[in-house]
Amino acid sequence: MAEAMKRSDTQAKIAMWGVVFQVLLLILWGAVVRATGSGLGCPDWPLCSGQVIPPFETAAVLEFIHRLLALFLTVSVVRVLVWSWFGKGRMREVRKILTLATVLLVAQILLGAVTVLTELPAILVGSHMTIGMLFLSLMVIASVQVQNLSLSVHGMPKWRGIAALIGGLLVLVSGAFVVGMAAGIACQGFVTCDGGSTRLLEEIHMGHRYAAYVFSITVALLAGWRLRLDRGRSKWLGLLAIALLAVQITIGFTQVRMGLPDALRVGHVFTASLIMATVTALFFWPLTRDAGQQAVADAPTSAASEASAPDPA
């Protein structure tokens, strides 16, 4: 029985992280579709130019592959959702998160259809990208829960975690609307705008930059706190988050100076999804300490005093 439960838990971990991988792949391919201007490669929905098999044209094929990836992801999400409600083991712990994620996925599918049928209006393109990133975060939270049988609560009531969450949301929304409004090169200066574009596009662009600056600071503080206190393997999430931020900032300024080449546009969106996944995992992964240091720290304290000890955050 114990062996069967262990095997079931292993399968649950693989299934959950597999879904996270599928979401990242879908976001990457969606960025390719957007960068190549293939969003209307299939101008109708759910068919492609009235056909089950798309016309053999680059835009149609790229958009159709994106829809296939979305279909495979939907099947995977339904599978883990059913597992969480009717199966046993640690999957039962994430049924509420998966239910909420499924609601977001349904909204995302419907929004995607409306976006295509209304010929890609900016507000729908921005909303589509934002919901996709929020869905990714929920799946990472569920995967962390399944992996560890617990979620970290160290950051929830603390200013570091709250600031990082708010900053991340602002970056998501502002970045999505930079893409949707085609404001990527509205400002070409390194610090100031200096873009010569319309006032609205300049404000949208600079709003995204300011949100990114705030988010970078809050993530650096959160990652530094993790590196200072965590002696487990998950401390590497902090280093990864900082490294990805450095890469993202570099890509962001480089693509603006180079006039938004397709490869850098794709890289910018995909790196944003990696940052979102990493920061979410960093925030919710249970805090661990070196066993030897923990034993020394606990030795002079009683069980009662340990229970009342404040959170080191």
Summary of the structure (lengths in Angstrom):
residues: 313
radius of gyration: 21.6
end to end distance: 39.9
largest distance: 73.8
contacts: 998
relative contact order: 0.11
helix: 74%
strand: 1%
